[in-house]
Amino acid sequence: MNIEISGLTRRFGRAQAVAGVDLEAGPGVFGLLGPNGAGKTSLLRMMATVIPPSSGRLRLLGRDPGSQGQRREIRRGLGYLPQTLGYYPGFTVVEFVEYFALLKEVPPARVPAAVASAVERVGLGDRAKAKLRNLSGGMLRRAGIAQAIVNEPRLLLLDEPTAGLDPEQRVTFRTLLRDLGEQATVVVSTHLVEDVGAACGRVALMEKGRIAFDGTPAELISRGVGHGTGDAPLERGYSAVLQQVRS
Ligand SMILES: Nc1ncnc2c1ncn2[C@@H]1O[C@H](COP(=O)(O)OP(=O)(O)OP(=O)(O)O)[C@@H](O)[C@H]1O
């Protein structure tokens, strides 16, 4: 299992962002849904080794992120696209992705090919030499995805990756997600239920720091039959689960 989590919590002062999560995941694309403030980003940040848990057990790629040496090994096999990623405006796309490849300790001889492949996979091949300050918001998001996949991670964590992507790019991106999920564990936090239906084999729905549903998209759809509100079957499943846990 690439992710092994039990009883995981995270507090920020008085706010209980994550309130006891149990989760195991191997390869595949895993969608993380939930309303604003449900705790998705906090959970992803713990899995990305960016913040430590307040309590509970967390093992990533079979290792303990609480140990400095093992954390370093995890980071070599990890890709993370945060909700907001800082960009150096004067960097070109290639320079930006290369910077992350070096941070993630990709062997230097392999860096140029790894960077070219990541840039190509997100459809920025023709903008490889463009400065980041000259890219659109959606293109910047794609550069962010390129840095996340440049080390061919076994654990890929994407926080709202399709925000800002145009419909054509979103469809292309879902194909990339499915490809990546053949080998890696890919966790995608999103507000777009279409992404989940099209690309995820499994979906969890978070509410108030806990997982209120964990199953296949088809199972989530079936929860909404005759219940829930929404225009699409997944939206009805989503709202039915939320109505149930809130009642
Ligand atoms: N750094 C922080 N300091 C204080 N409170 C925080 C911090 N990060 C998150 N929180 C709080 O923790 C809770 C969960 O937030 P989180 O960002 O994890 O939710 P989310 O599901 O990702 O929301 P969204 O869909 O809006 O991105 C919220 O109540 C939020 O205000």
The ligand as an SDF file (V2000), in Angstrom:
LIG
                    3D

 31 33  0  0  0  0  0  0  0  0999 V2000
   -3.1220   27.0100    8.1760 N   0  0  0  0  0  0  0  0  0  0  0  0
   -4.3220   27.0300    8.7560 C   0  0  0  0  0  0  0  0  0  0  0  0
   -4.5510   27.7830    9.8630 N   0  0  0  0  0  0  0  0  0  0  0  0
   -5.7650   27.8000   10.4620 C   0  0  0  0  0  0  0  0  0  0  0  0
   -6.8300   27.0790   10.0260 N   0  0  0  0  0  0  0  0  0  0  0  0
   -6.6640   26.3170    8.9500 C   0  0  0  0  0  0  0  0  0  0  0  0
   -5.4120   26.2480    8.2510 C   0  0  0  0  0  0  0  0  0  0  0  0
   -5.5510   25.3980    7.1980 N   0  0  0  0  0  0  0  0  0  0  0  0
   -6.8260   24.9670    7.2350 C   0  0  0  0  0  0  0  0  0  0  0  0
   -7.4940   25.5110    8.2840 N   0  0  0  0  0  0  0  0  0  0  0  0
   -8.8960   25.2420    8.6520 C   0  0  0  0  0  0  0  0  0  0  0  0
   -9.0910   23.8480    8.6010 O   0  0  0  0  0  0  0  0  0  0  0  0
  -10.3550   23.5360    8.0050 C   0  0  0  0  0  0  0  0  0  0  0  0
  -10.1230   22.6420    6.7940 C   0  0  0  0  0  0  0  0  0  0  0  0
   -9.5120   23.4120    5.7350 O   0  0  0  0  0  0  0  0  0  0  0  0
   -8.9760   22.7660    4.3860 P   0  0  0  0  0  0  0  0  0  0  0  0
   -8.2870   23.8490    3.6230 O   0  0  0  0  0  0  0  0  0  0  0  0
   -8.2230   21.5360    4.7090 O   0  0  0  0  0  0  0  0  0  0  0  0
  -10.3590   22.3630    3.6820 O   0  0  0  0  0  0  0  0  0  0  0  0
  -10.6630   21.9890    2.1460 P   0  0  0  0  0  0  0  0  0  0  0  0
  -11.6050   20.8320    2.1900 O   0  0  0  0  0  0  0  0  0  0  0  0
   -9.4270   21.8120    1.3900 O   0  0  0  0  0  0  0  0  0  0  0  0
  -11.4350   23.2900    1.6530 O   0  0  0  0  0  0  0  0  0  0  0  0
  -11.5400   23.9730    0.1620 P   0  0  0  0  0  0  0  0  0  0  0  0
  -12.4570   23.0920   -0.6280 O   0  0  0  0  0  0  0  0  0  0  0  0
  -12.1810   25.2950    0.4790 O   0  0  0  0  0  0  0  0  0  0  0  0
  -10.1660   24.0850   -0.3890 O   0  0  0  0  0  0  0  0  0  0  0  0
  -11.0310   24.8570    7.7190 C   0  0  0  0  0  0  0  0  0  0  0  0
  -11.8690   25.1500    8.8080 O   0  0  0  0  0  0  0  0  0  0  0  0
   -9.8730   25.8340    7.6430 C   0  0  0  0  0  0  0  0  0  0  0  0
  -10.2860   27.1180    8.0320 O   0  0  0  0  0  0  0  0  0  0  0  0
  1  2  1  0
  2  3  1  0
  2  7  2  0
  3  4  2  0
  4  5  1  0
  5  6  2  0
  6  7  1  0
  6 10  1  0
  7  8  1  0
  8  9  2  0
  9 10  1  0
 10 11  1  0
 11 12  1  0
 11 30  1  0
 12 13  1  0
 13 14  1  0
 13 28  1  0
 14 15  1  0
 15 16  1  0
 16 17  2  0
 16 18  1  0
 16 19  1  0
 19 20  1  0
 20 21  2  0
 20 22  1  0
 20 23  1  0
 23 24  1  0
 24 25  2  0
 24 26  1  0
 24 27  1  0
 28 29  1  0
 28 30  1  0
 30 31  1  0
M  END
$$$$
